[in-house]
Amino acid sequence: MPGLYIHIPFCASRCIYCGFYSTVPAKKKNERLSVEEQYVNAVCHEMELRTEKKCDMSAGRTSSLSTIYLGGGTPSQLSFESLQKIFQTINKVYHIGLERNIENNTGTTATPIEITMECNPDDVTEEFAQNLRQLPVNRISMGAQTFSDERLKFLHRRHTANEVETAVSRLRTVGIRNISVDLMFGFPNETLEEWEDDIERLLALDVEHISAYSLMYEESTPLYRLLQAGKVKEINDELYRQMYDMLIDRLADAGYEQYEISNFAKLTPKSPKLKVQSSKFKAPSPFRSQHNSSYWHNIPYIGTGASAHSYGNGKRSWNVADTETYINAIREDRLPCEAEVIDADTHYNDTVMTALRTCEGIELSTISAEYRTYLMCLATPLLQQGLLKEDNGWIHLTRNGIYVSDSIMSDLMKV
């Protein structure tokens, strides 16, 4: 069964590092519906169109879903009425039994699949938290980024460090038992001690999942322009490694497994630290992101909304990255997307680029003999250098290999 991703591009303001498609909508005069209402109507209609046109992996009105993920942008900027409409449409199109949660306001416990919504900490007001009781959302992904108000201001984030702690407390109060928090490291002039303080502040919140990334300078972002102008400077490789080492070691000590290069899930007493698993992916920690794991394990997914991507049935497609163009196309019953057929070489390269990010790595039996021979030929010197390791039919990165993972993936790809 595929996962469903819904892109909500709206933000109250733009962070200086963000390279994702988002917009700060301005209300136009004489519009009967707000931009948000028009967009939500389009997203809902796109789900119906995809089913009616039998495209991608969502063909047939009996389709079901493995996960649902509302990302952005800032989904927590949507009104409660818009969120209700989205989930009512999901239930109508995919028949996954959300009526009890949406219509009768009985909470989130009846939902059998992982349903994630991204939130900004300052959006988690008491009213927002109470509204979650009436939605089937059972997992929240929240961007803290740092617990330094000074660094938050530098990023142009809207929240303060204290608001992260308040948001987690409010979410716990309404029964959210699966919370993921994003953290960043490698800020200009950040010290190892400051990074350690961020880690400890986050661990004190006792959340179930942590995503941690180094600050990236993506082209076309304001942060990249600051770098080009010499107004900020990247940290050096040695400090980066020290920060990443500290992250891995401290989270391991605190009972989290690193199941992907940037993602850590809390282990439970019944969650053994497995290195290699069967081809049917089963997480040893119940708090691994099931939705994001589908991207790394060749599971189909449906993307709705402006700029969203879909994958399945041997092809990949992506919607136009423009809200107005997207809305107008959907109104005309057109899917505003481009697509490409995934040939054998591309599929192999995708496997290298995604599966190798995980702690399990690549299951050799899942690729053909031709590509397996090709892979192992290129992997041999990397195995000898201790950058890769083979375990019971799986090949994965070692701790040292993680630091040069981009180079390793490039070396193993078919050109």
N, C-alpha and C positions, 0 to 999 in steps of 0.2 A: 504494500500500500504506500502511496506517495505521502510526503509531507506537504503542507500548504504554507506558503509564505505570503504575507500581505504587507506591502510597503506603504507606510504612511509618511509622506515626505515633509510634513509640516514641522517647522521649528519656530519657537518664539524669537530665537536669535541663532546666529551661526557661530560654531566653535572654530577657532583658527586652524585646527589641524584636520578638520573633517573633509574627506574626499568623496563621501557618499552623496547621491543625488538628494537634495532637500531644498526647500524653499520657505521663505517667510511671506505668507500670502497677505496681500493687501485687498481689502474689500472694495469692489467696484460699485459705482453708483448705479441705481436702478436694477440691481440684480435681485431676482425673486428669491434665489437660494444663495447661501454663502458658498465660498469656494470649497470649504470643508464638506458641506452637504452635497454639492455637485460631485466632488471627488468620491465620497463614500458611496453615492448612488452608482457611480461608474464602476467602482471596485466590485460592488455586489452584482452589477449586471455582467461584468466580465466573468465572474464565476459561472453564471448561468450560460453565457455564450460559449465558454469553453466546453461545457457539458453538452450543449445543443449541437455544437459543431464537431463534437467527438474528437477534439484535438488533444495532443499530448497524451498523458497517461490518465486523464480524467474522463475519458469517454464512458458514456453510459450513466444513467441516473442512479445506478446502484453503487457507484464508486464510494469508497470510504477513505479515511485518512489515517496516517500513523501519528502525525504531529501537526500542530498549528502554531505559527509564530507570527506575531505582529511586530514588525521592526520599522526602523526609520532612519532619519527623521526622529520624530518624537510621538509615538502612538498615544502617550499619556496626555497629549494636547487635545485629543478628540473629546467631544462631549459624550456623556453617558448614553445619550440617545443614539449617537452614531455608532458607538461600540455595540449597543444592543442590536442595531440593524445589521451590522456585519455578522454577528454570531447567529442571528436568526436566519440570515441567508446561507451561511455555512451549513446550518442544520437542514435547511430545505434542500440544498443542492446535494450534499454528501451523506445525509441520513445517518448521523453519528450520535443521535440521542442527546442533544443538548437542551431539549424543551424544558426539562425539569429545572435546569439551572436558570434559563433565561426568563421563562414565562412565570414560573411559580416562586422564584426567589428563594430557592432552598440551599444556596451555597455552592461550593465548588467540588464537594466530595463525590458527586455522582458522575463526574467526567472521567472516563477510563483512559484517556490519552493525555500526553503532555501538551498543555496549551500555555505558551509563553507570551508575555507582553513586555516590551521595553518601556522603561519609565525614567523620567528625570526625578531626582530626589525631591526637588521643590514642588513637583506636581502631586506628590503623595500627601495631599491634605487629608484631614479626617473625613471629609465628604467623599473624596476619591476612594479612600480605603473602604468606606462603608459601601460604596457602589460596587466594589469588587465582589462583595457577597452575592450580588445579583447576576454576576457574570461567570462563565465557566473557566475563567483564567485560574490556573493552579501553579503557575511559575512566573516569577517576575525577574527580569534582567535589568539591572540598574547601573548607570554609569556614574561611579564616584570619581574615578580618575586619580584623585589625590585627596589627602586630608589636610593639605595646606591651602588656606584661603588665598594666600599670595599666588600660588601656582594656579589655582582655580581661576583667579582673576586674569592671569596671563593667558589662559586657554579661552577666555570669554565664556566660561561656564556660568550658568545662572544661579546655581546653588552654593551653599556654604558647606563646610565640612560637618558642622553640627547637624545640618539638615539630612545628611546621609543616615546618621544614627537615629534621628527622629523617624525617618521614613521606614527604616527596618522595624522599629518598634511598632509603628502603626500597622504595617503589613502583618506582623505576627499576631496582633490583636484581632484581626479579621480572619485569621486562619490560614494565611499563606505560609506553607511549610517548605517551600522550595524557592530560595532566593539566590540569585547570582549577582555578583558585583564586579564591575570592571575597574581595573587599576592600571595606571600608567607609570613608567619609570624612564629615566634618561632625560629629564628636563634640563635645559641649559642651567649650568651652575649647581645642579642638584648634587648633594653629597650622599655618600653611602649611609651615613647616619640618618639623614632625612628620609631616605628610602626605607630604612629599617623601621622608622617610626610609622610610616604609611602602612607597612605590612602588619605591624602590631596593632594599629588602630582598626584595621580591617578584621584581623583574627579575633579581636575582642567582640565583634558583632556576631561571630559564630554562624556565618551563612553557609549554605550547602554547596555553593559553587563559586569559584573565582576565575575570572579571565584577566590575564595580566600581559600587557604589551609594552614594548618600548615605544617612545614617542617617535612617530614617523613624519618625515618631511615630504609629503606628496606634492607633486607638481600641481600648479593652479590653486593651491591653498594659500591663505594669507601667511601661514607659518613658513611655507617654502619661500615666499617672497622676502620674509624677514631674514631667512638664512642667506638668500642670494645677496641681500643688501648688506650683509655682514653685521646685522643687529643682534643676531643670536648665533650660538655655536653649538654644534653637536658634541655630545660627550665622546670621549675616546674609547677605543675598543676594549682596553683593559678595564675601565670603570664599568662599561656595559656588562662585561663578563662577570665581574664581581657582584653587580646588582642581580644579574640573572641567577648566579650561583646561590646568592643569599635567598632569593625567592624560592627556588626549588628546595633547598635544604630546610628552610624554616617551615614551608607548607607541608613538607613530608613529616617533619617532627610534630606538626599540629594535626596530623591525621588526614591529609589530603593526598590523593593520587594524581600524578601528572599523566593524564591520558592522551594529551595532545600538546604540541609545543607550547601553546599559550593558555591551556585550560586545565583546571584542577578541580576535582570533585571530592567531596568529603566521603571518607570510607566509614562504613558501619561495622559493628562487630562481626557481621556475617558477610563482609565484603573482602575476600582475600585479595592480596596484591598480586594479581595474575599478570604475567608478562605476555603470554600467548593464549589465544582463545580459539574457539571453533570458528568456522567460516560464517556461521550464523551469529551475527554480532550480539553479544549479551554483555552488558556493562557490569563489571564487578562492583562498582559503586552505583547505587540507584539514582545518584544525583548527577551523573553525566548528562550533558545536554543531548537528549535524544534527537532533537531536530538538527542541530549542527552536526551531529555524528552522521546523519544521512548524507551530508555533503562529502564526508571523508570516506564513506563506505559504499559508494556507488548505488545509493538508494534513490529512486526517482523523487522529484519534487516539483510542485506547481508554484509559480510565482505570479501574483496578481498585483496590479498597481503600476504606476509609472516607474520605469527602470528595472522592474522585477524580472528575474531570470527563472526559466523552467528547464527541466532536464528529464529525459525519459524516451523510451522507444527509439533509441539510437540517434536522437537529435537534441540540440540545445537551442533555446529561443530566448529572446529578451525584448521587453517592451520599451517603447520610446521613452527617453528620459526628459520628458517635458509634460507638466501637469495639464496645461491647456490643450495641447495636441492629443494627449491621452484621453481626456474627457470627451472631446469632440468626436474622436474615432469611435469610442464605445457607444456614444449616442446614436451613431450611424450603424450600429451592430457590426463594427469592424474591430478585429483584434490588432492593435497597432504594434506589431512585433516583427522582428526579423528572426531568421532561424538558420542553423547550419547542421548538416548531417555529420555525425561523429564517425569518422573512418577508424580503422583498426589502429593506426599509428596514434591518432589523437586520443583514442580511448586508453591506450597504453600510457601515453604521457600524462593523461589526467590521473590515472591510477598512481603513477609515481609521485605526482605533485600533491595529491590529497592523502592517500593511504600512508605514505611515508611520514606524514606529520604526526601520526598517532603512535601510541606506545606499542601497539601490535605490529604496525608496519604493513607490509605487503604479504598476503598469503599467496605463495608461489603457485599452488595448485589452481588458483583462479585465473591465471593467465596462460595462454597457449604455449606449447612447447617451443615454438619459434621465438616468442618474446621472452620466455623464461631463460632460454639459452643466451639471448642478447643481453638481458638484464644481468645475469650472473657473470658473464664475461666482463662487463664494465664494472661490476660490483667487486670483483676479486681483489684488486689493489686497495679498495676502500675497506674491505674486510680485513686485509692484512695490516692496514694502518690503524685499525681499531675504531674507525668511524662508523662502520656498519657491523651488525652481528646477525648471524643466522640461528634461529631457534625453531627446531621441529617443524620445518617447512614454512617458516615466516622469516622475513628479513626486515630489520628495523634499525633505526638510528641508535647509536650509543650516546652517552652523555656528551662526549667530545664531538660526536657527529652533529648534535643539535646546533652547535655554534656555527657550523659551516653548512647548514642544511640546504640553503639555497644553491650553493655550489654543487653539493652532492646530487640534488634533484636534477640540476642542469646536466651534470655529467652522465646521468643514467637515462636521459630522455632520448627518444628516437628523433634524429634530425634528417 
